[in-house]
């Protein structure tokens, strides 16, 4: 009997969760599409299908952001529906406690959090990178394309009005206070037709005030078919310390499985790891955060009572407490980034406070 009821409750909860997730994602996606169409109307490079593609690429990232509220609403709707149909009353009348009803739902929510963190985060990172590339290609943003990985970075930039471009590639960037040094640097100068004009190689380079200085540069001229070695070779570039740090401020474009290696790479390069380390701990604590949202919904709405005014108060209270928990998590996030709290405590703190409080409320409700 317990197994049959468990399958029944899990099935209904999953259906409610999927319906809520789809509806909220479509609503958020519609607002994103309207904004993208507004930006596309300003220029001539993007059309309706481009905006629709970008909205679809942004949808996985938005799903991760709204997932806690989806769990909150799903738990609230589940309890309200089962209360209105008196199914919760019948279940408890046949000897099932609130813990028998809640445990399968909690396991499902934790599994959803684990799947989102470990399985869907690579998909979210891939779509976020594609979204950024489309933004740059269609002219929605004016930043020069720059790609980062554990193997270094790659930057392509236009250096003259006639279409001449240069590609910078380096295996490592090291920050020493305000100075920036690049190791194993390669500079490819291309014509407006994409033909290679000159290639410069160097083991070390320095970056200062928009000028890249390559020391002991090996210069290859493919047109003249000759090579030379010069003590210093300078290039004008848009690359700067601020632009490099700006690229580091978007950990949402990274897969969960790459964070550890990339954080080590940042440490070796001398850059701050606060943004990525904090987000990494938040991903690890994400299942517990979803569980907190479920417990809030259940603790407020599981009690019987079908009067319309009482139900409305329950809904408002659940939503208010969910937003309060989210607001507290954003505060602890800022404290973690500033160094006022350890990263793990900043990520796990709101959930570790909320879960015992909700369990205490349910214990009081169940056992008086």
C-alpha positions as CSV (number, residue, x, y, z in Angstrom):
1,X,0.0,0.0,0.0
2,X,2.8,2.4,0.9
3,X,4.6,1.7,-2.4
4,X,1.4,2.3,-4.4
5,X,0.8,5.6,-2.7
6,X,4.4,6.7,-3.1
7,X,4.2,6.1,-6.8
8,X,0.9,8.0,-7.0
9,X,2.3,11.0,-5.1
10,X,5.6,11.1,-7.0
11,X,3.8,10.8,-10.3
12,X,1.4,13.7,-9.5
13,X,4.2,15.9,-8.1
14,X,6.4,15.3,-11.2
15,X,3.5,16.2,-13.6
16,X,2.8,19.3,-11.6
17,X,6.6,20.2,-11.6
18,X,6.9,19.7,-15.4
19,X,3.8,21.7,-16.1
20,X,4.9,24.6,-13.9
21,X,8.4,24.5,-15.3
22,X,7.2,24.6,-18.9
23,X,4.7,27.4,-18.2
24,X,7.2,29.6,-16.3
25,X,9.9,29.0,-18.9
26,X,7.5,30.0,-21.8
27,X,6.5,33.2,-19.9
28,X,10.1,34.2,-19.2
29,X,11.1,33.2,-22.7
30,X,8.3,35.3,-24.2
31,X,9.6,38.4,-22.4
32,X,13.2,37.6,-23.5
33,X,11.9,37.3,-27.1
34,X,10.2,40.6,-27.0
35,X,13.3,42.3,-25.7
36,X,15.5,40.6,-28.4
37,X,13.0,41.7,-31.1
38,X,13.2,45.2,-29.8
39,X,17.0,45.1,-30.1
40,X,16.8,43.5,-33.5
41,X,14.5,46.3,-34.8
42,X,17.3,48.8,-34.1
43,X,19.6,47.3,-36.7
44,X,19.5,45.3,-39.9
45,X,21.6,42.3,-39.0
46,X,19.1,40.3,-37.1
47,X,15.6,39.0,-37.9
48,X,12.8,37.2,-36.2
49,X,14.3,33.7,-36.4
50,X,17.6,35.0,-35.0
51,X,15.8,36.5,-32.0
52,X,13.9,33.2,-31.6
53,X,17.1,31.2,-31.8
54,X,18.7,33.4,-29.1
55,X,15.6,33.2,-26.9
56,X,15.8,29.4,-27.2
57,X,19.6,29.4,-26.4
58,X,18.9,31.5,-23.3
59,X,16.1,29.3,-22.1
60,X,18.3,26.7,-20.3
61,X,20.0,29.4,-18.3
62,X,16.7,30.9,-17.3
63,X,15.4,27.5,-16.3
64,X,18.2,27.1,-13.9
65,X,17.5,30.6,-12.4
66,X,13.7,30.0,-12.0
67,X,14.0,26.3,-10.8
68,X,13.8,27.1,-7.1
69,X,10.6,29.0,-7.6
70,X,9.3,26.2,-9.8
71,X,9.9,23.8,-6.9
72,X,8.2,26.2,-4.5
73,X,5.1,26.6,-6.7
74,X,5.0,22.8,-7.5
75,X,5.0,21.9,-3.8
76,X,2.4,24.5,-3.0
77,X,0.1,23.4,-5.9
78,X,0.6,19.7,-4.9
79,X,-0.5,20.3,-1.3
80,X,-3.4,22.6,-2.2
81,X,-4.8,20.1,-4.8
82,X,-4.4,17.1,-2.5
83,X,-6.0,19.1,0.4
84,X,-8.9,20.2,-1.8
85,X,-9.6,16.6,-2.9
86,X,-9.1,15.4,0.7
87,X,-6.5,12.9,-0.5
88,X,-4.0,14.1,2.1
89,X,-6.6,13.6,4.8
90,X,-7.3,10.0,3.6
91,X,-3.6,9.2,3.4
92,X,-3.1,10.3,7.0
93,X,-6.3,8.5,8.1
94,X,-4.9,5.2,6.9
95,X,-1.8,5.6,9.0
96,X,0.6,7.5,6.8
97,X,2.4,10.4,8.5
98,X,3.5,13.6,6.9
99,X,7.0,12.1,6.7
100,X,5.8,9.2,4.5
101,X,4.3,11.7,2.1
102,X,7.1,14.2,2.2
103,X,10.1,11.8,1.9
104,X,9.5,10.7,-1.7
105,X,9.0,14.3,-2.8
106,X,12.2,15.4,-1.1
107,X,14.1,12.6,-2.8
108,X,12.7,13.7,-6.2
109,X,13.6,17.3,-5.6
110,X,17.2,16.4,-4.6
111,X,17.5,14.3,-7.7
112,X,16.3,17.2,-9.8
113,X,18.9,19.4,-8.2
114,X,21.7,16.9,-8.8
115,X,20.6,16.4,-12.5
116,X,20.5,20.2,-13.0
117,X,24.0,20.6,-11.5
118,X,25.8,17.6,-13.0
119,X,24.0,16.8,-16.2
120,X,22.2,19.9,-17.4
121,X,24.9,22.5,-16.4
122,X,27.2,21.5,-19.4
123,X,24.2,22.0,-21.7
124,X,23.4,25.4,-20.0
125,X,27.1,26.4,-20.4
126,X,27.2,25.4,-24.1
127,X,24.0,27.3,-24.9
128,X,25.2,30.4,-22.9
129,X,28.4,30.5,-25.0
130,X,26.4,30.1,-28.2
131,X,24.1,32.9,-27.1
132,X,27.1,35.2,-26.4
133,X,28.6,34.5,-29.8
134,X,25.3,35.3,-31.5
135,X,25.1,38.5,-29.6
136,X,28.5,39.5,-30.8
137,X,27.9,38.4,-34.4
138,X,24.6,40.2,-34.7
139,X,25.9,43.4,-33.1
140,X,23.8,43.2,-29.9
141,X,27.0,43.8,-27.9
142,X,30.1,45.5,-29.0
143,X,32.8,43.5,-27.2
144,X,35.6,41.9,-29.2
145,X,35.3,38.1,-29.3
146,X,37.6,36.4,-26.7
147,X,37.6,32.8,-25.8
148,X,39.0,31.4,-22.6
149,X,39.9,27.8,-21.6
150,X,42.4,26.0,-19.3
151,X,44.8,26.0,-22.3
152,X,44.9,29.8,-22.5
153,X,43.0,32.4,-24.5
154,X,42.2,33.4,-28.1
155,X,41.3,36.9,-29.2
156,X,40.4,38.2,-32.6
157,X,40.1,42.0,-33.2
158,X,40.0,44.4,-36.0
159,X,43.0,46.8,-36.1
160,X,42.2,49.1,-39.1
161,X,39.3,50.5,-41.0
162,X,40.1,48.6,-44.1
163,X,39.3,45.3,-42.4
164,X,42.8,44.2,-41.3
165,X,42.5,41.9,-38.3
166,X,44.9,40.2,-35.8
167,X,44.5,37.1,-33.8
168,X,46.2,36.9,-30.4
169,X,46.8,33.5,-28.8
170,X,48.6,32.8,-25.5
171,X,49.0,29.7,-23.3
172,X,48.9,31.7,-20.0
173,X,48.2,35.1,-18.7
174,X,49.8,36.1,-15.4
175,X,48.7,39.1,-13.3
176,X,51.3,40.7,-11.0
177,X,49.6,43.6,-9.2
178,X,48.6,45.9,-12.1
179,X,51.0,44.4,-14.6
180,X,49.9,41.7,-17.1
181,X,52.3,39.2,-18.7
182,X,51.5,36.6,-21.4
183,X,53.4,33.4,-22.0
184,X,53.9,31.6,-25.3
185,X,52.3,34.4,-27.3
186,X,51.4,34.1,-31.0
187,X,50.1,37.1,-33.1
188,X,48.6,36.4,-36.5
189,X,48.1,39.5,-38.7
190,X,45.4,38.9,-41.4
191,X,44.3,40.9,-44.4
192,X,40.7,41.9,-45.0
193,X,40.4,38.8,-47.2
194,X,41.6,36.6,-44.4
195,X,45.1,35.9,-45.8
196,X,48.0,35.6,-43.4
197,X,50.3,38.7,-43.7
198,X,52.7,38.1,-40.8
199,X,53.1,35.7,-37.9
200,X,54.9,36.7,-34.7
201,X,55.9,34.2,-32.0
202,X,57.4,34.8,-28.5
203,X,57.8,33.1,-25.2
204,X,56.9,36.2,-23.2
205,X,55.0,39.4,-23.7
206,X,53.8,42.3,-21.6
207,X,50.6,44.3,-21.8
208,X,50.4,48.0,-20.9
209,X,48.1,50.8,-22.0
210,X,46.8,49.1,-25.2
211,X,50.2,48.0,-26.4
212,X,51.4,44.4,-26.5
213,X,55.2,44.1,-26.3
214,X,56.6,40.7,-27.5
215,X,60.2,40.1,-26.3
216,X,62.7,38.2,-28.4
217,X,60.0,37.9,-31.2
218,X,60.4,35.4,-34.0
219,X,58.7,37.1,-37.0
220,X,57.6,35.0,-40.1
221,X,56.7,36.7,-43.3
222,X,54.9,34.2,-45.6
223,X,54.8,36.6,-48.5
224,X,58.5,37.1,-48.7
225,X,59.2,33.6,-47.3
226,X,61.7,34.8,-44.7
227,X,61.9,35.0,-40.9
228,X,63.7,37.3,-38.6
229,X,64.3,37.6,-34.8
230,X,63.8,41.1,-33.2
231,X,64.4,42.1,-29.6
232,X,61.0,43.7,-29.1
233,X,57.9,43.7,-31.3
234,X,54.9,46.0,-30.4
235,X,51.2,45.6,-31.4
236,X,48.3,47.9,-30.7
237,X,45.4,45.9,-29.0
238,X,42.1,46.3,-27.3
239,X,43.1,43.7,-24.8
240,X,43.4,45.1,-21.2
241,X,43.3,43.9,-17.6
242,X,39.8,45.2,-17.2
243,X,38.6,43.3,-20.3
244,X,40.2,40.1,-19.1
245,X,38.6,40.4,-15.6
246,X,35.2,41.2,-17.3
247,X,35.4,37.9,-19.1
248,X,36.0,36.1,-15.8
249,X,32.8,37.5,-14.3
250,X,30.5,35.1,-16.1
251,X,30.8,31.6,-14.6
252,X,27.3,30.7,-15.9
253,X,29.0,30.0,-19.3
254,X,31.1,27.1,-17.7
255,X,30.2,23.5,-17.1
256,X,30.2,22.2,-13.5
257,X,32.9,19.7,-14.4
258,X,35.3,22.4,-15.6
259,X,35.2,24.6,-12.5
260,X,37.9,22.8,-10.5
261,X,40.5,22.9,-13.3
262,X,39.6,26.5,-14.2
263,X,39.9,27.7,-10.6
264,X,43.3,26.2,-10.4
265,X,44.2,27.9,-13.7
266,X,43.1,31.3,-12.3
267,X,45.1,30.7,-9.1
268,X,48.3,29.9,-11.1
269,X,47.7,33.0,-13.2
270,X,47.3,35.3,-10.2
271,X,43.7,36.3,-10.9
272,X,40.9,36.4,-8.3
273,X,38.9,33.1,-8.1
274,X,36.1,34.6,-5.9
275,X,33.4,34.7,-8.6
276,X,34.0,31.2,-9.9
277,X,34.6,29.6,-6.5
278,X,31.4,31.1,-5.1
279,X,29.3,29.9,-8.0
280,X,30.9,26.5,-7.8
281,X,29.9,26.1,-4.2
282,X,26.4,27.4,-5.0
283,X,26.1,24.7,-7.7
284,X,27.1,22.0,-5.1
285,X,24.5,23.4,-2.6
286,X,21.8,23.8,-5.2
287,X,20.0,20.5,-4.4
288,X,19.7,21.5,-0.7
289,X,18.4,24.9,-1.8
290,X,15.7,23.3,-3.8
291,X,14.8,21.1,-0.8
292,X,14.5,24.2,1.3
293,X,11.9,25.6,-1.2
294,X,9.9,22.4,-1.1
295,X,9.9,22.3,2.7
296,X,8.7,25.9,2.8
297,X,5.8,25.1,0.5
298,X,4.8,21.9,2.4
299,X,5.2,23.4,5.9
300,X,2.8,26.3,5.0
301,X,0.2,24.6,2.8
302,X,0.0,21.0,4.0
303,X,-2.4,21.6,6.8
304,X,-6.1,21.0,6.0
305,X,-8.6,23.8,5.5
306,X,-10.3,24.6,2.2
307,X,-11.7,28.1,3.0
308,X,-10.8,30.5,0.2
309,X,-9.4,33.2,2.4
310,X,-7.2,30.8,4.3
311,X,-5.9,29.3,1.0
312,X,-5.1,32.7,-0.3
313,X,-3.1,33.6,2.8
314,X,-1.2,30.3,2.5
315,X,-0.3,31.1,-1.1
316,X,0.9,34.6,-0.2
317,X,2.9,33.3,2.8
318,X,4.6,30.6,0.8
319,X,5.6,32.9,-2.0
320,X,6.8,35.6,0.5
321,X,8.9,33.0,2.5
322,X,10.4,31.7,-0.8
323,X,11.4,35.1,-1.9
324,X,12.8,35.9,1.5
325,X,15.0,32.7,1.3
326,X,16.2,33.7,-2.2
327,X,16.9,37.3,-1.0
328,X,19.0,35.9,2.0
329,X,20.9,33.6,-0.4
330,X,21.8,36.7,-2.5
331,X,23.0,38.5,0.6
332,X,25.2,35.6,1.7
333,X,26.5,35.4,-1.9
334,X,27.7,39.0,-1.7
335,X,29.3,38.3,1.7
336,X,31.1,35.3,0.3
337,X,32.4,37.3,-2.7
338,X,33.7,40.0,-0.4
339,X,35.4,37.5,1.8
340,X,33.3,38.2,4.9
341,X,32.0,34.6,4.9
342,X,33.7,31.3,3.8
343,X,32.4,30.2,0.4
344,X,30.9,27.0,1.7
345,X,29.1,28.7,4.5
346,X,27.8,31.4,2.2
347,X,26.4,28.8,-0.2
348,X,25.1,26.3,2.3
349,X,24.1,28.8,5.1
350,X,20.5,29.7,3.9
351,X,19.6,26.1,3.3
352,X,21.1,24.8,6.6
353,X,19.0,27.4,8.5
354,X,15.8,26.9,6.5
355,X,15.6,23.1,6.5
356,X,15.7,22.6,10.3
357,X,13.1,25.4,10.8
358,X,10.7,23.9,8.3
359,X,11.3,20.4,9.7
360,X,10.5,21.7,13.2
361,X,7.3,23.3,11.9
362,X,6.3,20.0,10.3
363,X,7.2,18.1,13.4
364,X,5.0,20.5,15.5
365,X,2.1,20.1,13.0
366,X,2.4,16.3,12.9
367,X,3.0,15.4,16.5
368,X,1.6,18.6,18.2
